[in-house]
Amino acid sequence: MDTLKDRFIRTLAPFIVGGLAEDSFERPLRDLGVDSVKLIELIGCLEKSCGVRFSDEDITPENFRTPRALLDLVVRRSDRAE
């Protein structure tokens, strides 16, 4: 079964310079090569692949600091969509 986390990882992986590693989820997205332009593209890709919508209030540094924080946001928005 294709889980939300699987879709998230599959969507995120191409944006990460050097690919995802075990410690990637705790590292800042900026350190992983995700700049502001890539982040805008990533948001759109995640909305499409994970079936979520981010509100203006969701777009905060805390929510987009690390892949883990971003996954947590996607999970929260997925729960809201149901």
Backbone as JSON Lines, residues from 0, in Angstrom:
{"i":0,"aa":"M","n":[0.85,-1.19,0.0],"ca":[0.0,0.0,0.0],"c":[0.89,1.25,0.0]}
{"i":1,"aa":"D","n":[0.53,2.19,-0.8],"ca":[1.26,3.45,-0.93],"c":[0.8,4.4,0.18]}
{"i":2,"aa":"T","n":[1.64,4.6,1.18],"ca":[1.26,5.44,2.31],"c":[1.55,6.92,2.02]}
{"i":3,"aa":"L","n":[1.01,7.77,2.84],"ca":[1.26,9.21,2.73],"c":[2.76,9.49,2.87]}
{"i":4,"aa":"K","n":[3.41,8.81,3.8],"ca":[4.85,9.01,3.98],"c":[5.62,8.56,2.74]}
{"i":5,"aa":"D","n":[5.21,7.45,2.13],"ca":[5.85,7.0,0.89],"c":[5.74,8.06,-0.21]}
{"i":6,"aa":"R","n":[4.55,8.61,-0.37],"ca":[4.34,9.65,-1.39],"c":[5.15,10.9,-1.06]}
{"i":7,"aa":"F","n":[5.22,11.25,0.22],"ca":[6.01,12.4,0.65],"c":[7.48,12.2,0.29]}
{"i":8,"aa":"I","n":[8.03,11.04,0.64],"ca":[9.44,10.76,0.38],"c":[9.72,10.76,-1.12]}
{"i":9,"aa":"R","n":[8.85,10.12,-1.89],"ca":[9.02,10.07,-3.34],"c":[8.98,11.47,-3.96]}
{"i":10,"aa":"T","n":[8.17,12.34,-3.41],"ca":[8.06,13.71,-3.91],"c":[9.26,14.54,-3.48]}
{"i":11,"aa":"L","n":[9.69,14.38,-2.24],"ca":[10.79,15.16,-1.69],"c":[12.15,14.78,-2.28]}
{"i":12,"aa":"A","n":[12.38,13.51,-2.51],"ca":[13.71,13.0,-2.89],"c":[14.37,13.75,-4.04]}
{"i":13,"aa":"P","n":[13.69,14.07,-5.13],"ca":[14.37,14.76,-6.22],"c":[14.85,16.18,-5.87]}
{"i":14,"aa":"F","n":[14.32,16.75,-4.83],"ca":[14.69,18.1,-4.42],"c":[15.94,18.13,-3.53]}
{"i":15,"aa":"I","n":[16.33,16.97,-3.01],"ca":[17.43,16.88,-2.06],"c":[18.75,16.61,-2.81]}
{"i":16,"aa":"V","n":[19.69,17.5,-2.66],"ca":[20.99,17.34,-3.29],"c":[21.69,16.13,-2.66]}
{"i":17,"aa":"G","n":[22.1,15.19,-3.49],"ca":[22.78,14.0,-2.99],"c":[21.85,12.91,-2.51]}
{"i":18,"aa":"G","n":[20.54,13.13,-2.57],"ca":[19.57,12.12,-2.16],"c":[19.32,12.11,-0.66]}
{"i":19,"aa":"L","n":[18.26,11.41,-0.29],"ca":[17.87,11.29,1.11],"c":[18.75,10.26,1.82]}
{"i":20,"aa":"A","n":[19.19,10.62,2.99],"ca":[19.95,9.7,3.86],"c":[19.17,9.54,5.16]}
{"i":21,"aa":"E","n":[19.64,8.63,6.02],"ca":[18.93,8.38,7.27],"c":[18.78,9.63,8.11]}
{"i":22,"aa":"D","n":[19.8,10.49,8.13],"ca":[19.74,11.69,8.97],"c":[19.08,12.88,8.28]}
{"i":23,"aa":"S","n":[18.66,12.71,7.03],"ca":[18.11,13.84,6.27],"c":[16.85,14.44,6.9]}
{"i":24,"aa":"F","n":[16.06,13.63,7.56],"ca":[14.78,14.12,8.08],"c":[14.95,15.14,9.2]}
{"i":25,"aa":"E","n":[16.11,15.17,9.82],"ca":[16.34,16.11,10.91],"c":[17.21,17.29,10.5]}
{"i":26,"aa":"R","n":[17.69,17.3,9.28],"ca":[18.57,18.38,8.81],"c":[17.74,19.49,8.18]}
{"i":27,"aa":"P","n":[18.16,20.73,8.29],"ca":[17.44,21.83,7.65],"c":[17.33,21.63,6.14]}
{"i":28,"aa":"L","n":[16.16,21.93,5.6],"ca":[15.96,21.8,4.16],"c":[17.0,22.6,3.38]}
{"i":29,"aa":"R","n":[17.33,23.77,3.88],"ca":[18.32,24.61,3.2],"c":[19.67,23.89,3.09]}
{"i":30,"aa":"D","n":[20.06,23.16,4.15],"ca":[21.31,22.41,4.14],"c":[21.26,21.24,3.16]}
{"i":31,"aa":"L","n":[20.05,20.81,2.82],"ca":[19.86,19.7,1.88],"c":[19.73,20.18,0.44]}
{"i":32,"aa":"G","n":[19.9,21.49,0.23],"ca":[19.88,22.03,-1.11],"c":[18.54,22.59,-1.57]}
{"i":33,"aa":"V","n":[17.59,22.72,-0.64],"ca":[16.27,23.26,-1.0],"c":[16.29,24.76,-0.74]}
{"i":34,"aa":"D","n":[16.42,25.54,-1.82],"ca":[16.39,27.0,-1.68],"c":[14.95,27.48,-1.83]}
{"i":35,"aa":"S","n":[14.75,28.79,-1.81],"ca":[13.38,29.33,-1.83],"c":[12.65,28.99,-3.12]}
{"i":36,"aa":"V","n":[13.35,28.96,-4.23],"ca":[12.71,28.63,-5.51],"c":[12.29,27.16,-5.51]}
{"i":37,"aa":"K","n":[13.17,26.29,-5.08],"ca":[12.84,24.87,-5.01],"c":[11.71,24.63,-4.02]}
{"i":38,"aa":"L","n":[11.69,25.39,-2.94],"ca":[10.66,25.22,-1.92],"c":[9.27,25.51,-2.49]}
{"i":39,"aa":"I","n":[9.16,26.54,-3.29],"ca":[7.87,26.87,-3.91],"c":[7.42,25.73,-4.81]}
{"i":40,"aa":"E","n":[8.34,25.19,-5.59],"ca":[8.01,24.06,-6.46],"c":[7.64,22.83,-5.63]}
{"i":41,"aa":"L","n":[8.39,22.59,-4.55],"ca":[8.11,21.45,-3.68],"c":[6.72,21.54,-3.07]}
{"i":42,"aa":"I","n":[6.32,22.72,-2.65],"ca":[4.98,22.9,-2.07],"c":[3.91,22.45,-3.06]}
{"i":43,"aa":"G","n":[4.03,22.91,-4.3],"ca":[3.05,22.52,-5.31],"c":[3.05,21.02,-5.57]}
{"i":44,"aa":"C","n":[4.24,20.43,-5.63],"ca":[4.35,18.99,-5.86],"c":[3.74,18.19,-4.7]}
{"i":45,"aa":"L","n":[3.99,18.63,-3.47],"ca":[3.42,17.94,-2.31],"c":[1.9,18.06,-2.28]}
{"i":46,"aa":"E","n":[1.39,19.22,-2.61],"ca":[-0.07,19.38,-2.64],"c":[-0.68,18.4,-3.63]}
{"i":47,"aa":"K","n":[-0.05,18.25,-4.76],"ca":[-0.57,17.35,-5.8],"c":[-0.4,15.88,-5.41]}
{"i":48,"aa":"S","n":[0.8,15.49,-5.02],"ca":[1.07,14.07,-4.76],"c":[0.45,13.56,-3.46]}
{"i":49,"aa":"C","n":[0.34,14.44,-2.47],"ca":[-0.18,14.02,-1.16],"c":[-1.64,14.41,-0.94]}
{"i":50,"aa":"G","n":[-2.21,15.13,-1.9],"ca":[-3.63,15.49,-1.8],"c":[-3.94,16.44,-0.67]}
{"i":51,"aa":"V","n":[-3.04,17.38,-0.41],"ca":[-3.25,18.35,0.65],"c":[-3.23,19.76,0.07]}
{"i":52,"aa":"R","n":[-3.71,20.71,0.85],"ca":[-3.64,22.13,0.51],"c":[-3.04,22.85,1.69]}
{"i":53,"aa":"F","n":[-2.02,23.65,1.41],"ca":[-1.41,24.46,2.46],"c":[-2.06,25.83,2.45]}
{"i":54,"aa":"S","n":[-2.4,26.32,3.63],"ca":[-2.95,27.67,3.76],"c":[-1.8,28.66,3.92]}
{"i":55,"aa":"D","n":[-2.12,29.93,3.8],"ca":[-1.09,30.96,4.03],"c":[-0.49,30.84,5.42]}
{"i":56,"aa":"E","n":[-1.32,30.46,6.4],"ca":[-0.85,30.33,7.77],"c":[0.12,29.16,7.95]}
{"i":57,"aa":"D","n":[0.06,28.19,7.04],"ca":[0.97,27.04,7.1],"c":[2.39,27.39,6.67]}
{"i":58,"aa":"I","n":[2.53,28.44,5.89],"ca":[3.83,28.79,5.31],"c":[4.63,29.59,6.35]}
{"i":59,"aa":"T","n":[5.25,28.83,7.25],"ca":[6.07,29.42,8.3],"c":[7.44,28.75,8.3]}
{"i":60,"aa":"P","n":[8.46,29.43,8.8],"ca":[9.79,28.81,8.87],"c":[9.78,27.5,9.66]}
{"i":61,"aa":"E","n":[9.0,27.44,10.72],"ca":[8.96,26.24,11.55],"c":[8.45,25.04,10.77]}
{"i":62,"aa":"N","n":[7.4,25.23,9.96],"ca":[6.81,24.13,9.2],"c":[7.7,23.64,8.07]}
{"i":63,"aa":"F","n":[8.62,24.49,7.63],"ca":[9.46,24.15,6.49],"c":[10.94,24.08,6.86]}
{"i":64,"aa":"R","n":[11.24,23.93,8.12],"ca":[12.63,23.9,8.58],"c":[13.32,22.6,8.18]}
{"i":65,"aa":"T","n":[12.69,21.45,8.44],"ca":[13.3,20.15,8.16],"c":[12.27,19.28,7.42]}
{"i":66,"aa":"P","n":[12.74,18.21,6.78],"ca":[11.78,17.28,6.18],"c":[10.79,16.72,7.21]}
{"i":67,"aa":"R","n":[11.26,16.47,8.44],"ca":[10.36,15.96,9.48],"c":[9.23,16.96,9.78]}
{"i":68,"aa":"A","n":[9.58,18.23,9.93],"ca":[8.56,19.25,10.19],"c":[7.59,19.35,9.02]}
{"i":69,"aa":"L","n":[8.11,19.25,7.82],"ca":[7.26,19.32,6.63],"c":[6.34,18.1,6.54]}
{"i":70,"aa":"L","n":[6.87,16.92,6.84],"ca":[6.03,15.72,6.86],"c":[4.93,15.85,7.91]}
{"i":71,"aa":"D","n":[5.27,16.36,9.07],"ca":[4.25,16.57,10.11],"c":[3.15,17.49,9.62]}
{"i":72,"aa":"L","n":[3.52,18.53,8.9],"ca":[2.53,19.45,8.34],"c":[1.65,18.73,7.31]}
{"i":73,"aa":"V","n":[2.25,17.95,6.44],"ca":[1.49,17.21,5.45],"c":[0.5,16.26,6.13]}
{"i":74,"aa":"V","n":[0.93,15.59,7.17],"ca":[0.04,14.68,7.91],"c":[-1.12,15.47,8.53]}
{"i":75,"aa":"R","n":[-0.83,16.62,9.13],"ca":[-1.9,17.44,9.73],"c":[-2.89,17.89,8.67]}
{"i":76,"aa":"R","n":[-2.4,18.31,7.53],"ca":[-3.3,18.78,6.46],"c":[-4.07,17.63,5.86]}
{"i":77,"aa":"S","n":[-3.48,16.46,5.81],"ca":[-4.18,15.27,5.31],"c":[-5.34,14.92,6.23]}
{"i":78,"aa":"D","n":[-5.1,15.0,7.53],"ca":[-6.17,14.74,8.5],"c":[-7.29,15.75,8.36]}
{"i":79,"aa":"R","n":[-6.94,17.0,8.07],"ca":[-7.94,18.06,7.91],"c":[-8.77,17.85,6.66]}
{"i":80,"aa":"A","n":[-8.17,17.26,5.62],"ca":[-8.84,17.07,4.34],"c":[-9.88,15.96,4.39]}
{"i":81,"aa":"E","n":[-9.75,15.05,5.35],"ca":[-10.66,13.9,5.39],"c":[-11.99,14.26,6.0]}
